[in-house]
C-alpha cells in the first residue's frame, strides 16, 4: 500500500474511532447526573477496602467514606500485613466511628494474591446486602454512594462499576493515565455493557456487587490468582449471565492513579504483561500496531506533501481531539495534552518492561510476595475457559 493509502486509512480509522467513542461515552451516565434520592428500603451497603502500607492515603480515603450521606452503611477495612502505620490509623478511626470495622491479616495463605485474599476475607464478615469493593486511595463525593445504590437497585443490577475521575501531578503521568484510560475503553467499551454478552468491565476504585450473587459464585475464590482482579470480576459476572452496567464519575469518585511517570511505569510492572494475557505474541503485535498507527502520521508530516500530508495532519488532530474529549471525564490538567505525542512510546515501553521483568524472573513480585508465572497463567487460562453457567447464580 502507498504512503497516501496508509495515511488515508489511518485518518479514516481515527475519525471513525473518535466518532464511536464520543457517541458511546455520551450514552454513559455520570454519577453526578443520577437522581439525588435514596433507594427504596435503603439496603445495607458494606464498603470493603484492602490496604497494605497505605498510611499516606488511607485516612483521607476513610474520612471520605465516613462522610458519605448514605444511612445504612458499614465499612470493613483490611490491614493486609502492613509494616507502616496503616493498622494504627485504621484502629484509631474505628474507635471514633462504630460503622468502621478493621480486620487485621498477618499472613497470606498460599495460592492467593494478597489483595484478592484481603477482599475475600473482608466480604466473609461483611453483613451488607450490597458489597462495594474500593481502593485505599479513592476519595468519594458525599452523595456518590446514595446515587449509585439507587441506580443499582432501580436497574436490578448484579454488578455496577464506574470509570473513576483520575488525576496526576505531572503532565507526563497525566498523559500516560489518559492513554491507559483510552486503551481500556477501546478494549472494554462500557457503553455496550448492557447490550453485549462479550463486553465486560471492572474497576478497583468501584466494584459494587449484589452480596448474594457474590457469595453464590464463591467470592474472590475464582479470582484468587488474577493480577487484574477488578477487571476479571467484571468478566466473571458477564460469563455467569448476570446484569452489569457502568458509569463515569467526574467529580464524584476520585483517585490519583500515579503521581508521576516513573511511579506509573513501576506500578504497572505487574499489570502490563497480564493485560496481554501473558502472551508474548500479543505484546509484540500490540506494540508494533500502537507504534505504527500512532507515529506514522508524524513521520508523514516530514516525509510527504499534498493530500497525504493533510491526511497525516488530520490523523494527528483527530488523536488530540480524542484525548481532549477523554480529558473531560477526569481531573487531569490540560497540559498533559502536550505529552500526547510521547504517550505511545511510554505505553509500549511500560508494557515491554513489564513483559521482560516477568519473563526474566519467572513471575511477578507484588508487595513483597513472589507469584510464579506458571501459576498466574494457569489461573488466568482457567478463568478464560470456565464455561458460562458452571456456577449457578440466580439472576435478579
C-alpha positions in Angstrom: 0.0 0.0 0.0 1.2 3.5 -0.8 2.0 6.2 1.7 -1.1 8.1 0.6 -3.2 5.0 1.1 -1.8 4.3 4.6 -2.3 8.0 5.6 -5.8 8.0 4.3 -6.6 4.7 6.1 -5.2 5.9 9.4 -7.1 9.2 9.1 -10.4 7.4 8.4 -9.8 4.9 11.2 -9.0 7.8 13.6 -12.2 9.6 12.7 -14.3 6.5 13.0 -12.9 5.6 16.4 -13.3 9.1 17.6 -16.9 9.3 16.5 -17.7 5.9 18.0 -16.0 6.8 21.3 -17.7 10.2 21.6 -21.1 8.7 20.7 -20.6 5.9 23.2 -19.4 7.9 26.1 -22.3 10.3 25.6 -24.6 7.4 26.4 -22.9 6.6 29.7 -24.4 8.3 32.6 -22.4 10.4 35.1 -22.8 9.7 38.8 -23.5 13.4 39.4 -26.4 13.3 37.0 -28.2 10.4 38.7 -31.3 11.3 40.8 -30.4 12.6 44.2 -32.5 10.1 46.1 -32.4 7.1 48.4 -33.3 3.7 47.1 -36.5 2.1 48.5 -35.7 0.4 51.8 -32.1 1.7 51.8 -30.4 -1.7 51.6 -27.4 -2.1 53.8 -24.1 -1.5 52.0 -20.8 -2.9 53.1 -17.8 -0.9 51.7 -14.7 -3.1 51.6 -11.2 -1.6 51.4 -7.9 -3.5 51.4 -4.8 -1.6 52.5 -1.1 -2.6 52.6 1.3 0.1 53.7 -1.1 2.9 52.7 -0.5 5.3 55.6 -0.1 8.2 53.2 -3.6 7.8 51.7 -5.7 5.7 54.0 -7.0 8.4 56.3 -8.4 10.8 53.6 -10.0 7.8 51.9 -11.6 6.6 55.1 -12.8 10.1 56.0 -14.5 10.5 52.6 -16.3 7.1 53.2 -17.4 8.0 56.7 -18.7 11.3 55.3 -21.0 9.6 52.8 -24.6 10.5 53.4 -25.9 7.0 52.9 -27.8 6.0 56.1 -27.3 2.2 56.2 -23.6 1.8 55.9 -20.7 -0.3 57.2 -17.1 -0.1 56.2 -14.8 -3.2 56.5 -11.2 -2.1 56.2 -8.5 -4.7 55.9 -5.0 -4.0 57.2 -3.3 -6.6 55.0 0.2 -7.3 56.5 1.2 -3.6 56.7 4.5 -2.7 58.2 3.8 1.0 58.4 1.2 2.9 60.4 -1.8 1.8 58.3 -3.2 -0.5 61.0 -2.8 2.0 63.8 -4.6 4.7 61.7 -7.5 2.3 61.0 -7.8 1.3 64.6 -7.9 4.9 65.8 -10.6 5.8 63.3 -12.6 2.7 64.1 -12.6 3.8 67.8 -14.2 7.1 66.7 -16.9 5.7 64.5 -18.7 2.3 65.0 -19.5 2.0 61.3 -15.9 1.2 60.6 -14.7 -2.3 61.3 -11.0 -3.2 61.0 -9.7 -6.7 60.0 -6.0 -7.4 60.5 -4.3 -10.1 58.4 -0.9 -11.2 59.5 -0.2 -14.0 57.0 -1.0 -14.7 53.3 -2.2 -18.2 52.6 -0.6 -20.0 49.6 -2.3 -19.8 46.3 -3.7 -16.2 46.8 -2.7 -12.8 45.7 -2.6 -10.5 48.7 -5.3 -8.0 47.7 -7.7 -10.7 46.4 -7.4 -12.6 49.7 -7.9 -9.5 51.7 -11.1 -8.6 49.8 -12.4 -12.2 50.1 -11.7 -12.2 53.9 -13.5 -8.9 54.4 -16.5 -9.9 52.4 -16.8 -13.0 54.6 -17.5 -10.9 57.6 -19.5 -8.1 55.8 -23.2 -8.0 56.6 -24.5 -5.8 53.7 -27.0 -6.7 51.0 -24.7 -4.9 48.6 -20.9 -5.0 48.7 -18.7 -2.2 47.3 -15.1 -3.0 46.7 -12.9 0.1 46.5 -9.2 1.0 46.9 -7.4 2.7 49.8 -6.7 5.9 47.8 -10.1 6.7 46.5 -12.0 9.8 47.6 -15.8 9.9 47.4 -18.1 12.9 47.0 -20.7 12.9 49.8 -23.7 11.8 47.7 -21.9 9.3 45.4 -22.9 6.2 47.3 -26.6 7.2 47.7 -26.9 8.0 43.9 -25.1 4.8 42.8 -27.0 2.5 45.1 -30.3 4.0 43.9 -29.2 3.3 40.3 -28.1 -0.2 41.2 -31.4 -1.0 42.8 -33.6 0.7 40.2 -31.9 -1.2 37.3 -31.8 -4.5 39.2 -28.1 -4.9 38.7 -25.8 -7.6 39.9 -22.6 -5.6 39.3 -22.1 -1.8 38.9 -18.7 -0.4 38.1 -17.5 3.0 37.1 -14.7 4.8 35.4 -13.1 6.9 38.2 -12.1 10.6 38.0 -8.3 10.3 37.7 -5.7 12.9 38.4 -1.9 13.1 38.4 0.6 15.7 39.5 2.8 15.7 36.4 2.0 16.2 32.7 3.8 13.1 31.6 1.9 11.0 34.1 -1.4 12.6 33.1 -0.8 11.7 29.5 0.0 8.1 30.4 -3.1 7.9 32.6 -5.2 9.3 29.8 -3.6 7.0 27.3 -4.2 4.0 29.5 -7.8 5.1 30.1 -8.4 5.3 26.3 -6.8 1.9 25.7 -9.1 0.4 28.4 -12.2 2.0 26.9 -11.3 0.8 23.4 -10.8 -2.8 24.7 -13.8 -2.6 27.0 -16.4 -0.1 25.6 -18.5 0.4 28.7 -21.4 1.8 26.6 -22.0 -1.7 25.3 -22.2 -3.5 28.6 -26.0 -3.7 28.7 -26.2 -4.9 25.0 -23.2 -7.2 24.6 -22.6 -10.6 26.3 -18.9 -10.3 25.4 -18.1 -6.8 26.7 -17.2 -6.6 30.4 -15.5 -4.1 32.7 -14.5 -3.7 36.3 -12.5 -1.1 38.3 -10.7 -1.4 41.5 -11.9 2.1 42.5 -15.5 0.9 42.4 -16.9 -2.6 42.0 -20.4 -2.8 43.5 -22.0 -6.3 43.6 -25.1 -8.0 44.9 -23.9 -9.9 48.0 -26.0 -13.0 47.4 -24.6 -13.3 43.8 -21.0 -12.7 45.0 -21.3 -15.5 47.6 -23.0 -17.9 45.2 -20.1 -17.7 42.7 -17.6 -18.2 45.5 -16.5 -14.6 46.2 -12.9 -13.9 45.2 -12.0 -17.7 45.1 -12.3 -17.9 41.3 -10.1 -14.8 41.1 -7.5 -15.6 43.7 -4.5 -15.5 41.4 -5.8 -12.9 38.9 -3.5 -9.9 38.8 -6.3 -7.9 37.2 -8.8 -8.9 39.8 -11.0 -5.9 39.3 -11.4 -6.4 35.6 -11.7 -10.1 35.9 -14.5 -9.7 38.4 -16.4 -8.0 35.6 -15.6 -10.8 33.2 -16.8 -13.4 35.7 -20.1 -11.5 36.2 -20.7 -11.5 32.4 -19.8 -15.2 32.0 -22.4 -16.0 34.6 -25.1 -14.1 32.6 -25.6 -11.5 35.3 -26.6 -7.9 34.9 -23.7 -5.4 34.6 -23.5 -1.7 34.0 -21.0 1.2 34.3 -21.0 4.9 34.9 -18.5 7.7 34.7 -17.7 9.8 37.7 -16.0 13.1 37.1 -16.1 15.0 40.4 -17.7 12.1 42.3 -15.2 9.3 42.7 -11.6 10.5 42.5 -8.3 8.7 42.6 -4.7 9.7 41.9 -3.6 6.6 40.0 0.1 7.6 39.9 1.8 10.8 40.9 4.4 10.8 38.2 5.5 8.9 35.1 8.3 6.8 36.8 5.8 5.7 39.5 3.4 4.6 36.8 6.0 2.7 34.9 7.0 0.9 38.2 3.4 0.4 39.3 2.3 -1.2 36.0 5.3 -3.6 36.2 2.9 -6.4 37.4 0.0 -5.4 35.1 1.5 -4.9 31.7 2.1 -8.5 30.7 -1.2 -9.6 32.4 -3.1 -7.1 30.3 -1.8 -9.1 27.3 -3.0 -12.4 28.7 0.7 -13.3 29.5 1.2 -13.8 25.7 4.5 -12.6 24.2 2.9 -12.7 20.7 0.1 -10.3 21.9 2.7 -8.0 23.4 4.8 -7.9 20.2 1.7 -7.4 17.9 0.2 -4.8 20.1 3.4 -2.8 20.5 4.0 -2.8 16.7 0.5 -1.8 16.0 0.5 1.0 18.5 3.8 2.5 17.4 2.9 2.2 13.7 -0.6 3.6 13.8 0.3 6.4 16.3 3.6 7.5 14.8 3.0 7.0 11.1 1.2 10.4 10.8 4.1 12.2 12.5 6.6 10.6 10.1 4.3 11.6 7.2 4.3 15.2 8.3 8.1 15.4 7.5 8.3 13.0 4.5 5.2 13.7 2.5 3.3 16.5 0.8 0.0 17.3 -0.8 -3.1 15.3 0.1 -1.1 12.7 2.0 0.3 15.4 4.3 -3.2 16.6 5.0 -4.3 13.1 5.9 -1.4 12.8 8.3 -2.2 16.1 9.9 -5.9 15.2 10.2 -5.0 11.9 12.0 -2.8 13.8 14.5 -5.5 16.4 15.1 -8.1 13.7 15.5 -6.0 11.9 18.0 -5.6 15.1 20.1 -9.3 15.7 19.9 -9.9 12.2 21.2 -7.6 12.8 24.1 -9.2 16.1 24.8 -12.6 14.5 24.9 -11.4 11.8 27.3 -9.8 14.5 29.4 -13.3 15.9 30.3 -14.0 12.8 32.3 -11.0 13.3 34.6 -9.4 16.0 36.8 -6.2 15.9 34.7 -4.7 19.2 33.7 -4.9 20.2 30.1 -1.1 20.5 30.0 -1.0 16.7 29.8 -2.1 17.0 26.2 1.4 18.4 25.4 2.8 15.0 26.2 0.3 13.0 24.0 2.9 12.6 21.2 5.2 10.8 23.6 2.5 8.7 25.1 2.6 5.7 22.6 6.3 5.3 23.3 5.8 5.5 27.0 3.0 2.9 26.9 4.9 0.5 24.8 8.0 0.9 27.0 5.9 0.2 30.1 4.4 -2.9 28.5 7.7 -4.3 27.2 9.4 -3.6 30.5 6.7 -5.5 32.4 6.9 -8.4 30.0 10.7 -8.5 30.2 10.8 -8.4 34.0 8.1 -11.0 34.3 9.7 -13.4 31.9 13.2 -12.9 33.3 12.1 -13.5 36.9 9.6 -16.2 36.0 6.8 -14.4 37.7 5.8 -11.2 39.4 6.7 -9.7 42.8 3.8 -7.7 44.3 4.0 -6.1 47.7 6.9 -8.3 48.8 5.4 -11.6 47.6 6.6 -13.6 44.6 4.0 -15.3 42.3 5.3 -17.8 39.7 4.3 -17.1 36.1 3.1 -20.7 35.5 0.6 -20.4 38.3 -0.6 -17.0 37.1 -1.0 -18.2 33.5 -2.8 -21.4 34.6 -5.3 -19.4 36.8 -5.9 -16.9 34.1 -6.5 -19.6 31.5 -8.9 -21.5 33.8 -10.9 -18.3 34.2 -11.0 -17.7 30.5 -12.1 -21.3 29.8 -14.7 -21.5 32.5 -18.0 -22.1 30.7 -20.8 -19.8 31.5 -23.3 -21.3 33.9 -20.7 -23.6 35.6 -21.5 -21.7 38.8 -25.2 -21.4 39.4 -26.2 -17.9 40.4 -29.8 -16.8 40.3 -30.2 -13.6 38.4 -32.4 -10.9 39.8 
